[in-house]
Amino acid sequence: MWSIDALKFDHLIGQEVGTSVLLKELARGGMGVIFVAYQKTLKRQIAVKILPKALLTPACSELFQQEAESAAILSHPNIVPIYEVGETKDFLFFTMQMIKGFPLSRLIERSRQHLLPSRRFVPIAETLVILTSVLDALDYAHKNSIVHRDIKPANILIEAHTRRPIITDFGIVKVLRGPDVKTPEIMGTPVYMAPEQILGGQVDGRADIYAVGVMLFEMLVTSLPIPAYNTVKELIGMKTVLKDHFFQKKPSDLNPSIERDMDTIIFNALAYDPDKRYGSCRQFMDAIKTYRALHLKKHATQ
């Protein structure tokens, strides 16, 4: 199996893809590459994500069309709009709004480089504002029967001027895995993946809730308190064996500015059994809003 890093895309510069012309490569990640493109019909810059067929299972093409079309119906200020879906002989593609900003993963990384060790996490006020917006968008998607399946900091873009979080890549994990794969191939870092997703079980919106719980934990501490591991396989094994003990410390043990109520919120989202998690993103949001109302004043100067 090829990897995305092994493939060359220079020859695509200047090529027409749908109604757009590819201008330059912007980023790579997972099994796709993103280009800056010029959409001729509306005379604007957009982003084009390309998924090489060499990396996909045979059944992915039709599924990709279905998933991308489903995601394209979503209209929410915190979900990147999809404009066009299609394929060529060599790759599948979809076009979307160009977001000028940076991934949430970069914000987390920058926070951890703070000169003061006690400040090496994202401020709690900012964390809760970002993730409340993410949960609102996911709640909207779930009500439209669409589950993201790959929520992680790299898939949340922070718009530079407004600081608005925007979710990208809806439905793509299902496409990459394909319906004909009984044992799911793990894409990316499985730290954010719900146990049922890792084990190939039935996945619904509660898998996204689990992933947001991991991000909430990660943003509020200097590092996630999980066992050391050397390989993805080892990490998966520990996650499925340790179950609710995979995260080995409470957030309030690692960040003195966090109240114990936040421990309860995070571990409700991270329950190994999906039936023990929040039943909806709206419930998760309500818990965060209650926490903000009760405790956030003391962090106003953080």
VEXDREN-2710 file (C-alpha; in Angstrom, 1 decimal):
% VEXDREN-2710
k/r/px/py/pz
1/MET/0.0/0.0/0.0
2/TRP/1.3/3.4/-1.0
3/SER/1.5/6.3/1.5
4/ILE/0.5/9.8/0.7
5/ASP/4.1/11.0/1.3
6/ALA/5.4/8.7/-1.3
7/LEU/3.2/10.2/-4.1
8/LYS/4.2/13.2/-6.2
9/PHE/1.6/15.8/-7.3
10/ASP/3.7/18.5/-9.0
11/HIS/2.3/17.4/-12.4
12/LEU/-1.2/18.5/-11.2
13/ILE/-0.3/22.2/-10.9
14/GLY/-2.2/24.0/-13.6
15/GLN/-4.6/21.1/-14.2
16/GLU/-8.3/21.7/-14.3
17/VAL/-10.3/19.8/-11.7
18/GLY/-14.0/20.3/-12.1
19/THR/-14.5/24.0/-12.5
20/SER/-11.2/24.9/-10.9
21/VAL/-7.5/25.1/-11.8
22/LEU/-5.0/23.8/-9.2
23/LEU/-2.5/26.5/-8.3
24/LYS/-0.2/25.1/-5.5
25/GLU/-0.1/22.3/-2.9
26/LEU/-1.2/23.5/0.5
27/ALA/-1.0/20.6/2.8
28/ARG/-0.9/16.8/3.2
29/GLY/-2.5/14.6/5.8
30/GLY/-3.9/11.2/6.2
31/MET/-4.6/9.9/2.7
32/GLY/-5.3/13.2/0.9
33/VAL/-3.6/16.3/-0.4
34/ILE/-5.1/19.8/-0.4
35/PHE/-4.4/22.3/-3.1
36/VAL/-5.1/26.0/-3.4
37/ALA/-7.2/26.4/-6.6
38/TYR/-8.9/29.1/-8.7
39/GLN/-12.6/28.5/-9.4
40/LYS/-13.1/29.9/-12.8
41/THR/-16.9/30.1/-12.7
42/LEU/-17.0/32.3/-9.6
43/LYS/-13.5/33.9/-9.9
44/ARG/-12.4/33.0/-6.4
45/GLN/-9.7/31.0/-4.6
46/ILE/-10.9/27.8/-3.0
47/ALA/-9.4/24.6/-1.6
48/VAL/-9.4/21.3/-3.4
49/LYS/-8.9/18.0/-1.6
50/ILE/-7.6/15.1/-3.6
51/LEU/-7.8/11.4/-2.6
52/PRO/-5.6/9.3/-4.8
53/LYS/-7.4/6.1/-5.9
54/ALA/-4.1/4.2/-5.3
55/LEU/-4.8/4.6/-1.6
56/LEU/-8.4/3.6/-1.5
57/THR/-10.4/0.3/-1.5
58/PRO/-12.3/-0.6/-4.7
59/ALA/-15.7/0.3/-3.2
60/CYS/-14.7/3.8/-2.1
61/SER/-15.5/5.7/-5.2
62/GLU/-19.3/5.3/-5.0
63/LEU/-19.2/5.7/-1.2
64/PHE/-17.1/8.9/-1.5
65/GLN/-19.7/10.4/-3.8
66/GLN/-22.5/9.5/-1.4
67/GLU/-20.6/10.8/1.7
68/ALA/-19.4/14.0/0.1
69/GLU/-22.8/14.8/-1.2
70/SER/-24.3/14.2/2.2
71/ALA/-21.7/16.5/3.8
72/ALA/-22.4/19.1/1.1
73/ILE/-26.0/19.6/2.4
74/LEU/-24.7/20.8/5.8
75/SER/-24.9/24.6/6.3
76/HIS/-23.5/25.7/9.6
77/PRO/-21.0/28.5/10.4
78/ASN/-18.6/26.0/12.0
79/ILE/-18.6/23.5/9.2
80/VAL/-16.5/24.2/6.0
81/PRO/-18.8/24.4/3.0
82/ILE/-18.3/21.9/0.2
83/TYR/-18.9/23.2/-3.3
84/GLU/-18.3/20.4/-5.8
85/VAL/-17.6/16.6/-5.8
86/GLY/-16.1/14.5/-8.5
87/GLU/-13.5/12.1/-9.7
88/THR/-10.9/11.6/-12.5
89/LYS/-9.1/8.5/-13.7
90/ASP/-6.6/8.8/-10.8
91/PHE/-8.3/10.5/-7.9
92/LEU/-11.4/11.5/-6.2
93/PHE/-11.8/15.2/-5.2
94/PHE/-14.0/17.7/-3.6
95/THR/-13.8/21.5/-3.5
96/MET/-14.5/23.6/-0.5
97/GLN/-14.1/27.1/1.0
98/MET/-10.6/28.4/1.5
99/ILE/-10.2/29.0/5.2
100/LYS/-7.4/31.4/6.1
101/GLY/-6.2/30.3/9.5
102/PHE/-4.5/27.4/11.2
103/PRO/-5.4/24.0/12.7
104/LEU/-6.4/23.7/16.4
105/SER/-3.4/21.3/16.7
106/ARG/-1.1/24.3/16.1
107/LEU/-2.9/26.4/18.8
108/ILE/-2.3/23.5/21.3
109/GLU/1.3/23.2/20.2
110/ARG/2.0/26.9/20.6
111/SER/0.4/26.9/24.1
112/ARG/2.7/24.1/25.2
113/GLN/5.7/26.2/24.2
114/HIS/4.8/28.9/26.7
115/LEU/7.8/30.1/28.8
116/LEU/5.9/29.4/32.0
117/PRO/5.2/25.7/32.6
118/SER/2.0/26.6/34.5
119/ARG/0.6/28.2/31.3
120/ARG/1.4/25.4/28.8
121/PHE/-2.3/24.7/28.0
122/VAL/-5.0/26.6/26.2
123/PRO/-6.8/29.0/28.5
124/ILE/-10.0/27.5/29.8
125/ALA/-12.2/30.3/28.5
126/GLU/-10.9/30.0/25.0
127/THR/-11.1/26.2/25.2
128/LEU/-14.7/26.2/26.2
129/VAL/-15.7/28.8/23.5
130/ILE/-14.0/26.7/20.8
131/LEU/-15.4/23.4/21.8
132/THR/-18.9/24.7/22.4
133/SER/-18.9/25.8/18.8
134/VAL/-17.6/22.5/17.6
135/LEU/-20.3/20.6/19.6
136/ASP/-23.0/22.9/18.2
137/ALA/-21.8/22.0/14.6
138/LEU/-21.7/18.3/15.4
139/ASP/-25.1/18.4/17.0
140/TYR/-26.4/19.9/13.8
141/ALA/-24.7/17.3/11.7
142/HIS/-25.9/14.4/13.8
143/LYS/-29.5/15.7/13.5
144/ASN/-28.9/15.4/9.7
145/SER/-27.7/11.8/10.2
146/ILE/-24.1/12.6/9.5
147/VAL/-21.3/11.5/11.8
148/HIS/-17.8/12.9/11.4
149/ARG/-15.8/9.9/12.6
150/ASP/-12.5/11.7/12.6
151/ILE/-12.7/14.6/15.0
152/LYS/-9.2/15.7/16.1
153/PRO/-7.3/19.0/16.4
154/ALA/-5.9/18.7/12.9
155/ASN/-9.4/18.7/11.4
156/ILE/-10.5/21.8/13.3
157/LEU/-9.4/25.0/11.6
158/ILE/-9.3/28.3/13.5
159/GLU/-10.1/31.2/11.2
160/ALA/-7.3/33.8/11.7
161/HIS/-9.4/37.0/12.0
162/THR/-12.5/35.8/13.7
163/ARG/-11.0/32.9/15.7
164/ARG/-14.0/30.9/14.6
165/PRO/-13.5/27.1/14.7
166/ILE/-14.4/25.3/11.5
167/ILE/-14.7/21.5/11.1
168/THR/-13.4/19.9/8.0
169/ASP/-13.4/16.4/6.4
170/PHE/-16.9/15.2/7.2
171/GLY/-17.5/11.5/6.4
172/ILE/-14.1/10.9/4.9
173/VAL/-13.0/8.2/7.3
174/LYS/-15.9/6.0/6.3
175/VAL/-14.8/6.5/2.7
176/LEU/-11.2/5.7/3.3
177/ARG/-12.0/2.6/5.2
178/GLY/-14.7/1.4/2.7
179/PRO/-17.7/-0.8/3.4
180/ASP/-15.9/-3.9/2.3
181/VAL/-13.3/-3.9/5.0
182/LYS/-14.3/-6.0/8.0
183/THR/-11.3/-5.1/10.1
184/PRO/-11.0/-1.3/10.1
185/GLU/-7.7/0.2/9.0
186/ILE/-6.7/2.8/11.6
187/MET/-6.3/6.2/10.1
188/GLY/-4.3/8.8/12.0
189/THR/-3.8/8.7/15.8
190/PRO/-6.4/6.5/17.5
191/VAL/-6.1/8.5/20.8
192/TYR/-9.2/10.4/19.6
193/MET/-11.1/7.4/18.3
194/ALA/-13.9/5.9/20.4
195/PRO/-13.3/2.3/21.4
196/GLU/-16.2/1.0/19.3
197/GLN/-14.7/2.7/16.3
198/ILE/-11.3/1.1/16.8
199/LEU/-13.0/-2.3/17.3
200/GLY/-15.0/-2.0/14.1
201/GLY/-18.4/-1.8/15.9
202/GLN/-21.4/0.3/15.2
203/VAL/-20.5/4.0/15.2
204/ASP/-22.9/6.9/15.8
205/GLY/-22.7/10.5/17.1
206/ARG/-21.3/9.3/20.4
207/ALA/-18.0/8.5/18.7
208/ASP/-17.7/12.2/17.9
209/ILE/-18.6/13.0/21.5
210/TYR/-15.7/10.8/22.7
211/ALA/-13.3/12.6/20.3
212/VAL/-14.4/16.1/21.6
213/GLY/-13.9/14.8/25.1
214/VAL/-10.3/13.9/24.3
215/MET/-9.7/17.3/22.7
216/LEU/-11.2/19.1/25.8
217/PHE/-8.9/17.1/28.1
218/GLU/-5.9/17.7/25.8
219/MET/-6.4/21.5/25.6
220/LEU/-6.6/21.9/29.4
221/VAL/-3.5/20.0/30.3
222/THR/0.2/20.1/29.2
223/SER/0.0/16.5/28.0
224/LEU/-2.6/13.7/28.0
225/PRO/-2.1/11.3/30.9
226/ILE/-2.0/8.1/28.9
227/PRO/0.4/5.1/29.1
228/ALA/3.6/5.3/27.1
229/TYR/3.5/3.4/23.8
230/ASN/5.8/2.7/20.9
231/THR/3.4/1.7/18.1
232/VAL/-0.1/2.3/17.1
233/LYS/-0.9/-1.3/17.7
234/GLU/0.3/-1.1/21.2
235/LEU/-1.7/2.0/21.9
236/ILE/-4.9/0.4/20.5
237/GLY/-4.3/-2.7/22.7
238/MET/-3.9/-0.6/25.9
239/LYS/-7.0/1.5/25.0
240/THR/-9.2/-1.6/24.6
241/VAL/-7.7/-3.4/27.7
242/LEU/-7.6/-0.5/30.1
243/LYS/-11.0/0.8/29.0
244/ASP/-12.1/3.5/31.5
245/HIS/-8.6/3.5/33.1
246/PHE/-6.8/4.5/29.8
247/PHE/-6.6/8.1/31.0
248/GLN/-4.6/7.7/34.2
249/LYS/-5.1/11.1/35.9
250/LYS/-7.9/13.6/36.3
251/PRO/-7.7/17.0/34.5
252/SER/-7.9/18.8/37.9
253/ASP/-4.8/16.8/39.0
254/LEU/-2.8/18.3/36.1
255/ASN/-4.2/21.8/36.0
256/PRO/-4.9/23.6/39.3
257/SER/-7.2/26.1/37.6
258/ILE/-9.7/23.4/36.8
259/GLU/-12.6/22.6/39.1
260/ARG/-13.5/19.0/39.8
261/ASP/-16.8/19.5/37.9
262/MET/-14.7/19.5/34.7
263/ASP/-13.3/16.0/35.6
264/THR/-16.9/14.8/35.6
265/ILE/-17.7/16.5/32.3
266/ILE/-14.6/15.1/30.5
267/PHE/-14.9/11.5/31.9
268/ASN/-18.6/11.4/31.0
269/ALA/-17.6/12.1/27.4
270/LEU/-14.8/9.5/27.6
271/ALA/-16.7/6.6/28.9
272/TYR/-15.6/3.3/27.3
273/ASP/-19.2/2.2/27.0
274/PRO/-21.0/4.6/24.6
275/ASP/-24.3/4.2/26.5
276/LYS/-22.6/5.9/29.5
277/ARG/-21.5/9.0/27.5
278/TYR/-23.6/12.0/26.9
279/GLY/-26.5/11.0/24.7
280/SER/-26.1/14.0/22.4
281/CYS/-23.7/16.9/21.7
282/ARG/-26.4/19.2/23.1
283/GLN/-26.2/17.5/26.5
284/PHE/-22.4/17.8/26.4
285/MET/-22.8/21.5/25.5
286/ASP/-25.2/22.1/28.4
287/ALA/-22.7/20.6/30.8
288/ILE/-20.0/23.0/29.5
289/LYS/-22.3/26.0/29.7
290/THR/-23.2/25.1/33.3
291/TYR/-19.5/24.9/34.2
292/ARG/-18.9/28.3/32.5
293/ALA/-21.7/29.9/34.5
294/LEU/-20.5/28.5/37.8
295/HIS/-16.7/28.7/37.5
296/LEU/-15.5/30.8/34.7
297/LYS/-15.4/34.3/36.4
298/LYS/-12.3/33.3/38.3
299/HIS/-10.5/32.6/35.0
300/ALA/-11.5/35.9/33.3
301/THR/-8.0/37.2/33.7
302/GLN/-6.3/34.0/32.7
END
